[in-house]
């Protein structure tokens, strides 16, 4: 004898499952977005720390002399006076293979600034890399979200 009941899901059951999945997706997806942003910030801070450390190493090797406004000396061999070259007198560096990327803005550019610390006016309109105060050797992230008035 055949059973009168079919073994299938009803429309109501399927709708309940879809609603539950939508609620879960709505709560989980923003967390992944925050994780990506946090990872970018963490990488940017790590790169900033690396850049600051290499500037300090440069200063200690060159009797307190600071790199120029472009920080190009950090990627070259230099002598005690900070002049780039490849002779046997150029025993310092390179300190970095290349200027690290600001992971938030995806830029390696270095902007020389006159204020120490930087102000909102120093920050690039978009896609800035680093802010560098050549007189002190201080460097910061060039990111508009960090410098608001």
DAHU-V357791 format. One record per residue. N is the residue number from 1. PSI is psi in whole degrees, -180 to 180 (none if undefined). OMEGA is omega in whole degrees, 0 to 359 (none if undefined). BURIAL is I if it has 16 or more other C-alpha atoms within 10 Angstrom, else O. Layout:
N,PSI,OMEGA,BURIAL ; N,PSI,OMEGA,BURIAL
This chain:
1,137,181,O ; 2,144,177,O ; 3,145,180,O ; 4,-17,183,O ; 5,136,176,O ; 6,147,178,O ; 7,85,180,O ; 8,164,178,O ; 9,146,176,O ; 10,165,179,O ; 11,-38,180,O ; 12,-43,179,O ; 13,-42,179,O ; 14,-42,179,O ; 15,-38,178,O ; 16,-44,179,O ; 17,-43,179,O ; 18,-42,179,O ; 19,-43,178,O ; 20,-42,179,O ; 21,-38,178,O ; 22,-40,178,O ; 23,-44,178,O ; 24,-44,180,O ; 25,-40,181,O ; 26,-28,180,O ; 27,-27,184,O ; 28,-40,185,O ; 29,-44,178,O ; 30,-30,178,O ; 31,-37,177,O ; 32,-37,178,O ; 33,-44,177,O ; 34,-37,179,O ; 35,-41,179,O ; 36,-43,178,O ; 37,-44,179,O ; 38,-39,179,O ; 39,-41,178,O ; 40,-44,179,I ; 41,-42,179,I ; 42,-42,178,O ; 43,-42,179,I ; 44,-43,179,I ; 45,-39,177,I ; 46,-46,179,O ; 47,-37,176,I ; 48,-44,179,I ; 49,-42,177,O ; 50,-47,180,O ; 51,-44,178,I ; 52,-42,179,I ; 53,-41,180,O ; 54,-33,174,I ; 55,-43,178,I ; 56,-40,177,I ; 57,-43,177,I ; 58,-48,181,I ; 59,-41,181,I ; 60,-34,179,O ; 61,-22,185,I ; 62,32,176,I ; 63,45,176,O ; 64,-6,177,O ; 65,136,181,I ; 66,151,176,I ; 67,158,179,I ; 68,178,185,I ; 69,-19,180,I ; 70,-12,184,O ; 71,16,183,I ; 72,-28,181,O ; 73,-24,180,I ; 74,-18,182,I ; 75,9,184,O ; 76,162,170,I ; 77,137,182,I ; 78,162,173,I ; 79,-175,183,I ; 80,-31,181,O ; 81,-5,178,O ; 82,4,179,I ; 83,136,181,O ; 84,150,178,I ; 85,-177,183,O ; 86,12,180,O ; 87,178,180,O ; 88,-16,177,O ; 89,-17,182,O ; 90,77,188,I ; 91,-5,183,O ; 92,138,176,I ; 93,-175,355,I ; 94,147,182,I ; 95,-27,178,I ; 96,147,173,I ; 97,-41,176,O ; 98,162,177,O ; 99,129,182,I ; 100,158,181,I ; 101,139,169,I ; 102,108,187,I ; 103,-22,180,I ; 104,-43,184,I ; 105,-8,181,I ; 106,38,182,O ; 107,147,177,I ; 108,3,185,I ; 109,148,178,I ; 110,124,179,I ; 111,121,177,I ; 112,133,180,I ; 113,161,181,I ; 114,-17,182,O ; 115,141,178,O ; 116,105,4,I ; 117,170,182,O ; 118,156,176,I ; 119,173,179,O ; 120,-30,180,O ; 121,-23,180,O ; 122,-23,187,I ; 123,138,178,I ; 124,152,180,O ; 125,-40,178,O ; 126,150,173,O ; 127,39,175,I ; 128,156,179,I ; 129,-74,185,I ; 130,149,173,I ; 131,130,185,I ; 132,128,177,I ; 133,100,188,I ; 134,-29,181,I ; 135,-33,181,I ; 136,-19,184,O ; 137,12,179,I ; 138,146,181,I ; 139,145,181,I ; 140,164,172,I ; 141,138,176,I ; 142,87,184,I ; 143,122,185,I ; 144,-28,183,I ; 145,-16,181,O ; 146,-21,186,O ; 147,88,178,O ; 148,145,182,O ; 149,none,none,O
